[in-house]
Amino acid sequence: MDTRETALLLFVEMEKTKNFGSSLIRDTLNKYDYEDPREKAFLKRLTEGTLESLLTLDYVINAYSKTPTNKMKPLIRSLLRLSVYQILYMDTVPDSAACNEAVRLAKKKGFERLSGFVNGVLRTITRNKEEILNSESGFWQELQKNPVQALSVRYSVPEWMISLWEAQYGEEKTEPMLERLKNGRPLTIRLDSRLTEEEKAQEIAAIEVAGVTVQKHRLYADAWNLEGCEGIGHLPGFAEGLFYAQDVSSMLAVEAAGISGGMMVMDLCSAPGGKTTLAARKAGSGKVICGDVSERKAALILENTDRMKCSNVSVNVWDASVFMEQYKESADVVLLDVPCSGLGVIGRKKEIRYRVTKEDLAALVTLQKKIVDACWQYVKPGGILLYSTCTLDVSENEEMVRYVTEKYPFEAESIDPFLPECLHSQQTKAGFLQLFLGEWDTDGFFMARLRRKK
């Protein structure tokens, strides 16, 4: 495998399809699963790092190129981005190798006349490398005149997103959140509650023997963070359903619903099945009816519920925005994790920061209201609607809660009894919780507990 060429072709495909997706990187890595682990590790670091740093890389390239990146040929733009990432952030790659390989690939891909341009830009960036890497140097001074743009370039997050967060949550929340985003997060798993304490200890020990660093999460008893884990499918216990990869924020949302044995639970937008499998354990002799909008998503839920041996789950294909009369007032708990902008998971799904636009938010709110309009009716009088999103946007969160309580017979009630004490606040007492990116070692996530009036 020509690793740099593989990375280049991947980014050209992203440009062509406008799909800057982590899934494309994952599919490429799986395709070359047989390759030398060191080559795979290089490809993973190069592609994921470049994707995460696009806005930063473009700013640096534009500082030394007469042609701005948005005017370049797609292949040349991708080639420069990948090469500059190697020069600035991959210490194991000699600068000369990054430059020479870029020139070679430009010629190989039919851009020999532009190979001199590529070489010139990269050599100039190499000469100025120390100044670029010094955040206090003159290279960055002009940028400091615009604080929002400075944050955007530094953290490779669009300006509109930063402005939104600063307006809604303040600067004191926004920059620390961006810093945590830059640092990345470990993978979190939930051990199945059907295991005894001894069996849980044995499973953790087996994962550690597999070369993974394991650390207990501070917010959830059965949650563990995994470091140094390149995929969970081959870990001991995965095939047997001894654990499920799930963010703690999602676990806490199920906890906040207060599900207990014998309850009838509906999980409306449930793919891939994390909340469903946890709800199934809590419901015990009860039942969980779940589904999502496509056969593909339903198959994914079924795959996970089968692996986790959840025999009290029924999986369906449905459109949550369409009311289903047969389920009217049938559920003790409805889990409603609506489609959202996903701004809380951009640390894991890096493409969201480039794919979602400010204009998308209004359309999503319209869809969320349509789903709420259909699904509130499934809750029994006295039952619970647990509304949640994986985003950081008041219009999709607090304002949607206000929409529900003002239009329908619901009232928010405290979620303190279901959360660890360290999360208790006036907000949780009022019935909802906004978790910020990485603040508690979780995704950005919102949840609200709403009880239907009798």
VOSEZA-118553 format. One line per 3 residues: their letters; for each residue x, y, z of C-alpha. Coordinates in nm, 3 decimals, decimal comma, m for minus. Example, Ala and Ser with C-alpha at 12.3 -4.5 7.8 and 13.67 -1.06 7.14 Angstrom:
2
as = 1,230:m0,450:0,780 ~ 1,367:m0,106:0,714 $
This chain:
454
mdt = 0,000:0,000:0,000 ~ 0,124:0,346:m0,090 ~ m0,001:0,503:0,233 $
ret = 0,019:0,868:0,130 ~ m0,149:0,796:m0,203 ~ m0,425:0,605:m0,024 $
all = m0,481:0,904:0,205 ~ m0,482:1,141:m0,093 ~ m0,739:0,937:m0,286 $
lfv = m0,956:0,920:0,026 ~ m0,957:1,299:0,063 ~ m1,024:1,350:m0,309 $
eme = m1,326:1,121:m0,269 ~ m1,441:1,327:0,028 ~ m1,412:1,643:m0,181 $
ktk = m1,602:1,486:m0,468 ~ m1,889:1,352:m0,259 ~ m1,889:1,637:m0,004 $
nfg = m1,888:1,361:0,256 ~ m1,611:1,447:0,502 ~ m1,695:1,137:0,700 $
ssl = m1,511:0,944:0,968 ~ m1,691:0,640:0,825 ~ m1,494:0,673:0,499 $
ird = m1,170:0,666:0,696 ~ m1,290:0,365:0,894 ~ m1,391:0,180:0,575 $
tln = m1,050:0,250:0,421 ~ m0,870:0,120:0,729 ~ m1,084:m0,194:0,726 $
kyd = m1,004:m0,244:0,357 ~ m0,632:m0,254:0,438 ~ m0,669:m0,456:0,757 $
yed = m0,406:m0,702:0,633 ~ m0,136:m0,434:0,601 ~ 0,156:m0,373:0,837 $
pre = 0,009:m0,231:1,162 ~ 0,259:0,056:1,144 ~ 0,133:0,157:0,801 $
kaf = m0,227:0,139:0,920 ~ m0,140:0,350:1,224 ~ 0,030:0,607:0,999 $
lkr = m0,273:0,618:0,767 ~ m0,513:0,656:1,060 ~ m0,313:0,935:1,222 $
lte = m0,266:1,120:0,892 ~ m0,626:1,101:0,773 ~ m0,798:1,164:1,106 $
gtl = m0,555:1,439:1,203 ~ m0,589:1,617:0,870 ~ m0,969:1,596:0,881 $
esl = m0,973:1,737:1,232 ~ m0,743:2,028:1,136 ~ m0,878:2,142:0,798 $
ltl = m0,947:2,504:0,892 ~ m0,609:2,542:1,062 ~ m0,426:2,385:0,769 $
dyv = m0,605:2,607:0,516 ~ m0,511:2,919:0,712 ~ m0,144:2,818:0,711 $
ina = m0,145:2,723:0,341 ~ m0,319:3,047:0,242 ~ m0,053:3,247:0,427 $
ysk = 0,217:3,112:0,191 ~ 0,026:3,043:m0,131 ~ m0,070:3,298:m0,396 $
tpt = m0,364:3,074:m0,482 ~ m0,609:3,031:m0,189 ~ m0,716:2,676:m0,108 $
nkm = m1,075:2,734:m0,222 ~ m0,944:2,814:m0,574 ~ m0,712:2,513:m0,602 $
kpl = m0,770:2,190:m0,788 ~ m0,930:1,944:m0,541 ~ m0,636:1,700:m0,563 $
irs = m0,378:1,974:m0,507 ~ m0,577:2,114:m0,214 ~ m0,598:1,770:m0,052 $
llr = m0,232:1,700:m0,122 ~ m0,122:2,023:0,044 ~ m0,345:1,969:0,346 $
lsv = m0,211:1,618:0,404 ~ 0,148:1,729:0,353 ~ 0,126:2,034:0,580 $
yqi = m0,027:1,817:0,852 ~ 0,278:1,588:0,831 ~ 0,517:1,884:0,847 $
lym = 0,352:2,055:1,143 ~ 0,216:1,771:1,353 ~ 0,388:1,441:1,273 $
dtv = 0,730:1,448:1,437 ~ 0,825:1,106:1,301 ~ 0,803:1,231:0,941 $
pds = 1,108:1,424:0,811 ~ 1,001:1,751:0,651 ~ 1,196:1,662:0,338 $
aac = 1,003:1,335:0,305 ~ 0,669:1,515:0,328 ~ 0,775:1,760:0,056 $
nea = 0,932:1,502:m0,175 ~ 0,637:1,263:m0,148 ~ 0,395:1,543:m0,227 $
vrl = 0,587:1,633:m0,542 ~ 0,599:1,266:m0,643 ~ 0,224:1,227:m0,601 $
akk = 0,148:1,550:m0,787 ~ 0,343:1,420:m1,086 ~ 0,198:1,069:m1,059 $
kgf = m0,158:1,205:m1,062 ~ m0,103:1,411:m1,376 ~ m0,021:1,749:m1,222 $
erl = 0,347:1,770:m1,314 ~ 0,312:2,137:m1,411 ~ 0,186:2,212:m1,058 $
sgf = 0,454:2,005:m0,881 ~ 0,681:2,310:m0,858 ~ 0,398:2,508:m0,696 $
vng = 0,339:2,228:m0,443 ~ 0,710:2,207:m0,368 ~ 0,744:2,584:m0,326 $
vlr = 0,453:2,617:m0,083 ~ 0,566:2,322:0,128 ~ 0,932:2,431:0,140 $
tit = 0,827:2,779:0,249 ~ 0,605:2,638:0,524 ~ 0,892:2,414:0,634 $
rnk = 1,125:2,714:0,665 ~ 0,867:2,895:0,877 ~ 0,765:2,590:1,079 $
eei = 0,891:2,709:1,418 ~ 0,711:3,042:1,388 ~ 0,388:2,869:1,283 $
lns = 0,403:2,630:1,578 ~ 0,466:2,916:1,822 ~ 0,121:3,053:1,909 $
esg = 0,281:3,376:2,039 ~ 0,476:3,450:1,720 ~ 0,411:3,727:1,470 $
fwq = 0,254:3,475:1,231 ~ m0,062:3,477:1,443 ~ m0,072:3,846:1,543 $
elq = m0,304:3,963:1,266 ~ m0,550:3,689:1,355 ~ m0,581:3,810:1,715 $
knp = m0,772:4,117:1,595 ~ m1,071:3,887:1,539 ~ m1,114:3,666:1,851 $
vqa = m1,381:3,441:1,698 ~ m1,174:3,380:1,384 ~ m0,870:3,315:1,603 $
lsv = m1,058:3,042:1,793 ~ m1,194:2,904:1,465 ~ m0,847:2,867:1,314 $
rys = m0,684:2,740:1,634 ~ m0,942:2,466:1,695 ~ m1,062:2,412:1,336 $
vpe = m1,425:2,482:1,426 ~ m1,643:2,708:1,205 ~ m1,686:3,067:1,321 $
wmi = m2,067:3,047:1,325 ~ m2,051:2,755:1,568 ~ m1,820:2,939:1,807 $
slw = m2,037:3,252:1,788 ~ m2,345:3,040:1,864 ~ m2,185:2,887:2,174 $
eaq = m2,049:3,217:2,299 ~ m2,394:3,377:2,260 ~ m2,575:3,089:2,431 $
yge = m2,325:2,973:2,694 ~ m2,065:3,250:2,724 ~ m1,692:3,264:2,655 $
ekt = m1,614:3,100:2,989 ~ m1,776:2,775:2,866 ~ m1,679:2,795:2,499 $
epm = m1,299:2,805:2,492 ~ m1,245:2,534:2,758 ~ m1,486:2,317:2,560 $
ler = m1,287:2,377:2,242 ~ m0,964:2,292:2,425 ~ m1,110:1,962:2,547 $
lkn = m1,231:1,893:2,194 ~ m0,874:1,935:2,068 ~ m0,740:1,689:2,325 $
grp = m0,969:1,407:2,215 ~ m1,154:1,154:2,429 ~ m1,126:0,784:2,508 $
lti = m1,380:0,523:2,404 ~ m1,632:0,440:2,679 ~ m1,799:0,104:2,735 $
rld = m2,082:m0,006:2,961 ~ m2,047:m0,347:3,124 ~ m2,369:m0,545:3,108 $
srl = m2,557:m0,530:3,438 ~ m2,641:m0,900:3,415 ~ m2,278:m0,975:3,507 $
tee = m2,180:m1,034:3,867 ~ m1,916:m0,808:4,023 ~ m1,666:m1,090:3,991 $
eka = m1,748:m1,138:3,623 ~ m1,713:m0,763:3,561 ~ m1,368:m0,765:3,722 $
qei = m1,269:m1,062:3,505 ~ m1,388:m0,884:3,189 ~ m1,191:m0,569:3,271 $
aai = m0,882:m0,781:3,338 ~ m0,925:m0,960:3,003 ~ m0,947:m0,628:2,817 $
eva = m0,631:m0,507:2,991 ~ m0,450:m0,826:2,892 ~ m0,544:m0,740:2,531 $
gvt = m0,323:m0,429:2,566 ~ m0,590:m0,169:2,640 ~ m0,564:0,082:2,925 $
vqk = m0,887:0,076:3,126 ~ m1,006:0,340:3,373 ~ m1,332:0,359:3,566 $
hrl = m1,559:0,651:3,470 ~ m1,642:0,887:3,753 ~ m2,012:0,932:3,670 $
yad = m2,145:0,580:3,612 ~ m2,074:0,260:3,804 ~ m2,056:0,024:3,505 $
awn = m1,881:0,266:3,268 ~ m1,512:0,232:3,178 ~ m1,286:0,440:2,954 $
leg = m1,059:0,255:2,710 ~ m0,731:0,404:2,584 ~ m0,520:0,248:2,310 $
ceg = m0,814:0,060:2,163 ~ m0,828:0,041:1,783 ~ m1,180:m0,094:1,747 $
igh = m1,376:m0,303:1,993 ~ m1,493:m0,590:1,774 ~ m1,193:m0,809:1,859 $
lpg = m1,187:m0,737:2,232 ~ m1,268:m1,027:2,465 ~ m1,633:m1,025:2,565 $
fae = m1,761:m0,820:2,272 ~ m1,913:m1,106:2,072 ~ m2,064:m1,250:2,391 $
glf = m2,239:m0,920:2,469 ~ m2,054:m0,854:2,793 ~ m2,025:m0,483:2,714 $
yaq = m2,161:m0,209:2,489 ~ m1,971:0,094:2,354 ~ m2,177:0,392:2,469 $
dvs = m2,109:0,742:2,594 ~ m2,190:0,801:2,961 ~ m2,417:1,092:2,869 $
sml = m2,641:0,846:2,686 ~ m2,638:0,609:2,985 ~ m2,740:0,894:3,216 $
ave = m3,034:0,980:2,989 ~ m3,172:0,629:3,040 ~ m3,112:0,659:3,414 $
aag = m3,300:0,991:3,418 ~ m3,606:0,816:3,270 ~ m3,641:0,611:3,589 $
isg = m3,719:0,280:3,416 ~ m3,799:m0,009:3,649 ~ m3,903:m0,372:3,621 $
gmm = m4,227:m0,449:3,438 ~ m4,250:m0,117:3,255 ~ m4,348:m0,075:2,892 $
vmd = m4,085:0,147:2,725 ~ m4,075:0,297:2,377 ~ m3,745:0,413:2,223 $
lcs = m3,846:0,607:1,913 ~ m3,520:0,697:1,732 ~ m3,312:0,417:1,873 $
apg = m3,032:0,326:1,630 ~ m2,775:0,193:1,699 ~ m2,934:0,062:2,019 $
gkt = m2,733:0,182:2,318 ~ m3,028:0,326:2,508 ~ m3,248:0,035:2,398 $
tla = m3,019:m0,231:2,544 ~ m2,981:m0,044:2,874 ~ m3,355:0,021:2,893 $
ark = m3,419:m0,348:2,827 ~ m3,207:m0,447:3,127 ~ m3,387:m0,199:3,351 $
ags = m3,733:m0,301:3,228 ~ m3,664:m0,664:3,324 ~ m3,994:m0,848:3,285 $
gkv = m4,131:m0,547:3,098 ~ m4,092:m0,472:2,728 ~ m3,904:m0,227:2,508 $
icg = m4,055:m0,139:2,170 ~ m3,801:0,044:1,957 ~ m3,730:0,140:1,599 $
dvs = m3,584:0,380:1,349 ~ m3,651:0,521:1,007 ~ m3,479:0,266:0,778 $
erk = m3,423:m0,107:0,736 ~ m3,048:m0,047:0,772 ~ m3,088:0,125:1,108 $
aal = m3,334:m0,135:1,232 ~ m3,091:m0,411:1,134 ~ m2,819:m0,238:1,335 $
ile = m3,043:m0,219:1,642 ~ m3,135:m0,587:1,602 ~ m2,771:m0,684:1,568 $
ntd = m2,688:m0,510:1,896 ~ m2,992:m0,630:2,090 ~ m2,919:m0,987:1,978 $
rmk = m2,553:m0,957:2,078 ~ m2,651:m0,817:2,419 ~ m2,912:m1,094:2,456 $
csn = m3,204:m0,859:2,512 ~ m3,503:m1,090:2,471 ~ m3,762:m0,832:2,579 $
vsv = m3,708:m0,598:2,281 ~ m3,919:m0,557:1,967 ~ m3,743:m0,380:1,676 $
nvw = m3,940:m0,193:1,410 ~ m3,898:0,025:1,103 ~ m4,099:0,344:1,147 $
das = m4,101:0,716:1,085 ~ m4,114:0,876:1,430 ~ m4,281:1,186:1,288 $
vfm = m4,590:0,982:1,194 ~ m4,836:0,902:1,474 ~ m4,908:0,531:1,529 $
eqy = m5,255:0,489:1,680 ~ m5,184:0,140:1,818 ~ m4,933:0,280:2,066 $
kes = m5,150:0,563:2,201 ~ m5,107:0,598:2,581 ~ m4,933:0,260:2,598 $
adv = m4,588:0,349:2,737 ~ m4,476:0,412:3,093 ~ m4,162:0,574:2,948 $
vll = m4,090:0,715:2,603 ~ m3,724:0,774:2,516 ~ m3,711:1,043:2,252 $
dvp = m3,354:1,105:2,134 ~ m3,445:1,319:1,835 ~ m3,238:1,382:1,519 $
csg = m3,026:1,688:1,590 ~ m2,730:1,894:1,470 ~ m2,488:1,667:1,661 $
lgv = m2,270:1,954:1,782 ~ m2,202:1,763:2,102 ~ m2,026:1,474:1,926 $
igr = m1,791:1,663:1,692 ~ m1,500:1,519:1,889 ~ m1,596:1,172:1,768 $
kke = m1,755:1,264:1,435 ~ m1,516:1,529:1,306 ~ m1,704:1,578:0,982 $
iry = m2,001:1,737:1,161 ~ m1,810:2,063:1,203 ~ m1,782:2,093:0,823 $
rvt = m2,115:1,938:0,723 ~ m2,365:2,114:0,950 ~ m2,450:2,477:0,872 $
ked = m2,624:2,742:1,077 ~ m2,917:2,721:0,834 ~ m2,961:2,351:0,918 $
laa = m3,063:2,428:1,276 ~ m3,403:2,575:1,189 ~ m3,492:2,276:0,968 $
lvt = m3,393:2,038:1,248 ~ m3,610:2,220:1,501 ~ m3,904:2,187:1,260 $
lqk = m3,842:1,811:1,235 ~ m3,804:1,778:1,612 ~ m4,138:1,949:1,668 $
kiv = m4,302:1,720:1,413 ~ m4,168:1,415:1,598 ~ m4,276:1,550:1,937 $
dac = m4,623:1,626:1,797 ~ m4,662:1,258:1,708 ~ m4,485:1,089:1,997 $
wqy = m4,612:1,264:2,311 ~ m4,935:1,070:2,273 ~ m4,763:0,737:2,341 $
vkp = m4,697:0,835:2,702 ~ m4,954:0,714:2,954 ~ m5,105:0,978:3,182 $
ggi = m4,856:0,999:3,467 ~ m4,580:0,850:3,249 ~ m4,241:0,996:3,148 $
lly = m4,117:1,151:2,825 ~ m3,736:1,163:2,831 ~ m3,632:1,413:2,564 $
stc = m3,264:1,414:2,464 ~ m3,018:1,531:2,199 ~ m2,644:1,505:2,143 $
tld = m2,608:1,873:2,068 ~ m2,523:2,213:2,217 ~ m2,791:2,448:2,092 $
vse = m3,062:2,612:2,300 ~ m3,312:2,611:2,011 ~ m3,295:2,230:1,992 $
nee = m3,283:2,181:2,369 ~ m3,430:2,421:2,626 ~ m3,659:2,584:2,374 $
mvr = m3,791:2,245:2,264 ~ m3,867:2,157:2,627 ~ m4,060:2,484:2,654 $
yvt = m4,246:2,391:2,334 ~ m4,353:2,056:2,482 ~ m4,463:2,188:2,822 $
eky = m4,652:2,483:2,678 ~ m4,833:2,291:2,404 ~ m4,893:1,951:2,565 $
pfe = m4,988:1,820:2,912 ~ m4,634:1,776:3,045 ~ m4,436:1,930:3,325 $
aes = m4,064:1,906:3,392 ~ m3,958:1,740:3,715 ~ m3,626:1,706:3,895 $
idp = m3,375:1,453:3,766 ~ m3,157:1,480:4,076 ~ m3,276:1,143:4,215 $
flp = m3,133:0,969:3,909 ~ m2,798:1,150:3,869 ~ m2,471:1,147:4,066 $
ecl = m2,462:1,425:4,323 ~ m2,176:1,605:4,150 ~ m2,414:1,691:3,863 $
hsq = m2,688:1,836:4,082 ~ m2,771:2,202:4,017 ~ m3,064:2,439:3,985 $
qtk = m3,087:2,318:3,627 ~ m3,120:1,948:3,717 ~ m3,367:2,037:3,993 $
agf = m3,574:2,207:3,722 ~ m3,574:1,884:3,521 ~ m3,300:1,910:3,259 $
lql = m2,924:1,885:3,213 ~ m2,685:2,023:2,952 ~ m2,353:1,839:2,950 $
flg = m2,073:2,028:2,775 ~ m1,810:1,865:2,554 ~ m1,562:1,680:2,773 $
ewd = m1,649:1,871:3,091 ~ m1,734:1,548:3,274 ~ m1,554:1,325:3,026 $
tdg = m1,870:1,288:2,818 ~ m2,004:1,407:2,486 ~ m2,202:1,728:2,469 $
ffm = m2,553:1,610:2,553 ~ m2,893:1,741:2,666 ~ m3,170:1,561:2,852 $
arl = m3,503:1,660:3,006 ~ m3,743:1,456:3,219 ~ m4,108:1,544:3,146 $
rrk = m4,402:1,386:3,326 ~ m4,742:1,369:3,158 ~ m5,008:1,520:3,378 $
k = m5,282:1,285:3,494 $
